[in-house]
Amino acid sequence: MILGLSLHAFAQLHTILSLIGIVTGLIVLYGMFGAQKKMPGWTALFLATTVLTSVTGFLFPRIAVTPAEVVGAISLVALAAALLALYVLHLKGAWRWIYVVAAMLALYLNVLVGVVQTFQKLSFLHALAPNGSEPLFIVAQTIVLLIFVLLGFMTVRKFHPCGARGRKAEVQTQTQAVSAPFSLSST
């Protein structure tokens, strides 16, 4: 029993939290990358479920430290940085790109574990890569990593206030705000 749940029920809860974290993380990524929108509800759900996924991962019975726990610890450090950047420092200055990188890292690690679990749990994939070191498994992990590095780089460029577009828009907004009281309008 873990938190009053059977091991099987707890594993299902952990998996559901992980899947919600992945789906909401992809929605938040879309918001940062494509639409340039703040999505406070989706973002809060993504961060909360991803934190809970990592925390619940530490509650499984174990004998020694596992690779999943190392990934969980790294994820929690990244999530702490993302939470600090977003909710305490309000994405000001460098904290915007720190948030993007930290959130992307947490999402990537969640997907990474998902790929590992998929190869372990689905018999047709497990038959192709029973040890997790076969070429197909390595190719799958490499593709996921490359996708996240590419999307992360592009998202930092689009979402960062010092990027060409972001800085230009920021300067224009500041210029408009300063010049607005001095505008000569006929009223």
C-alpha positions in Angstrom: 0.0 0.0 0.0 1.2 3.5 -0.9 -0.8 6.5 0.4 -3.7 4.1 1.1 -3.7 2.7 -2.5 -2.7 -0.7 -3.7 0.6 -0.7 -5.6 -1.4 -1.3 -8.8 -3.8 1.6 -8.1 -0.9 3.9 -7.2 1.0 3.0 -10.4 -2.2 3.8 -12.4 -2.4 7.2 -10.6 1.2 7.9 -11.3 0.7 7.0 -15.0 -2.4 9.2 -15.3 -0.6 12.2 -13.7 2.3 11.6 -16.1 0.0 11.5 -19.2 -1.9 14.6 -18.0 1.5 16.3 -17.5 2.7 15.4 -21.0 -0.6 16.5 -22.8 -0.8 19.8 -20.9 2.9 20.3 -21.4 2.4 20.1 -25.1 -0.5 22.5 -24.9 1.7 25.0 -23.0 4.6 24.5 -25.4 2.2 25.3 -28.3 1.2 28.5 -26.4 4.8 29.5 -25.9 5.9 28.5 -29.3 3.1 29.1 -31.7 0.4 31.4 -30.3 2.5 33.5 -27.9 -0.2 33.3 -25.3 0.0 32.9 -21.6 -2.2 30.0 -20.6 -2.3 30.3 -16.8 -4.7 27.4 -16.3 -2.9 24.9 -18.6 0.4 26.0 -17.3 -0.6 25.5 -13.7 -2.0 22.1 -14.5 1.1 21.1 -16.4 3.5 22.2 -13.6 1.3 20.6 -10.9 0.9 17.2 -12.6 4.6 17.1 -13.6 5.7 17.9 -10.0 3.2 15.2 -8.7 4.5 12.7 -11.3 8.1 13.2 -10.1 7.1 13.2 -6.4 5.0 10.1 -6.7 7.8 8.3 -8.5 9.9 8.5 -5.3 7.1 6.7 -3.3 7.5 3.3 -5.1 9.2 0.6 -3.2 12.9 0.3 -4.0 16.1 -1.2 -2.9 18.6 1.2 -4.5 18.5 4.5 -6.4 17.1 3.9 -9.9 17.6 5.8 -13.1 13.9 6.9 -12.9 14.6 8.5 -9.5 17.6 10.4 -11.0 15.4 11.6 -13.8 12.7 12.6 -11.2 15.3 14.5 -9.1 16.5 16.4 -12.2 12.9 17.1 -13.2 12.1 18.5 -9.7 15.1 20.9 -9.9 14.0 22.1 -13.3 10.4 22.4 -12.1 11.6 24.5 -9.1 13.4 26.8 -11.5 10.3 27.1 -13.7 8.0 27.8 -10.7 10.4 30.4 -9.4 10.7 32.1 -12.8 7.0 32.1 -13.5 5.3 32.7 -10.2 7.9 34.6 -8.1 10.0 36.5 -10.7 7.1 36.8 -13.2 9.3 36.0 -16.3 11.2 39.3 -16.0 14.5 39.5 -17.8 16.5 36.3 -18.1 13.8 34.5 -16.1 11.7 34.2 -19.2 14.2 32.0 -21.0 15.1 30.2 -17.8 11.4 29.3 -17.5 11.1 28.1 -21.1 14.2 25.9 -20.7 13.2 24.5 -17.3 9.6 23.8 -18.5 10.9 22.2 -21.7 13.4 20.1 -19.7 10.7 18.9 -17.4 8.4 18.0 -20.3 11.2 16.2 -22.1 12.1 14.1 -19.1 8.4 13.1 -18.7 8.3 12.1 -22.4 11.7 10.3 -22.0 10.3 8.2 -19.2 7.2 7.6 -21.3 9.3 6.3 -24.2 11.2 4.0 -21.8 8.0 2.7 -20.3 6.4 2.2 -23.7 9.4 0.0 -24.7 9.1 -1.9 -21.4 5.3 -2.4 -21.4 4.3 -2.9 -25.0 5.3 -6.5 -26.0 5.9 -5.8 -29.6 8.4 -3.0 -28.8 9.9 -4.9 -25.9 10.6 -7.8 -28.3 12.5 -5.3 -30.5 14.5 -3.8 -27.6 14.4 -6.0 -24.5 17.4 -4.5 -22.8 16.8 -0.8 -23.7 20.2 -0.5 -25.4 19.3 -1.8 -28.9 19.5 0.4 -31.9 15.7 0.9 -32.2 15.5 2.2 -28.7 18.5 4.5 -29.1 17.1 5.9 -32.3 13.7 6.5 -30.7 15.4 8.3 -27.7 17.6 10.3 -30.1 14.7 11.5 -32.2 12.8 12.6 -29.1 15.9 14.4 -27.8 16.4 16.2 -31.2 12.8 17.2 -31.4 12.9 18.7 -27.9 16.2 20.5 -28.5 14.9 22.0 -31.8 11.6 23.0 -30.2 13.3 24.3 -27.1 15.7 26.5 -29.1 12.9 27.8 -31.3 10.7 28.5 -28.3 13.4 30.3 -26.4 13.9 32.5 -29.5 10.2 33.3 -29.8 9.3 33.5 -26.2 12.4 35.4 -24.9 11.9 39.2 -24.4 15.4 39.9 -25.7 14.9 38.1 -29.0 14.7 40.3 -32.1 10.9 40.4 -32.2 10.4 40.4 -28.5 12.9 43.2 -27.8 11.6 45.3 -30.7 8.0 45.0 -29.4 9.1 45.7 -25.9 10.9 48.9 -27.0 7.9 50.0 -29.1 5.6 49.5 -26.1 7.9 51.4 -23.9 8.2 54.2 -26.4 4.5 54.4 -26.8 3.9 54.5 -23.1 6.5 57.3 -22.6 5.2 59.4 -25.6 1.5 58.9 -24.9 1.2 61.6 -22.2 2.9 64.1 -24.6 0.8 63.3 -27.6 -0.8 66.3 -29.3 -4.3 65.3 -29.9 -7.2 67.6 -30.5 -9.9 67.0 -27.9 
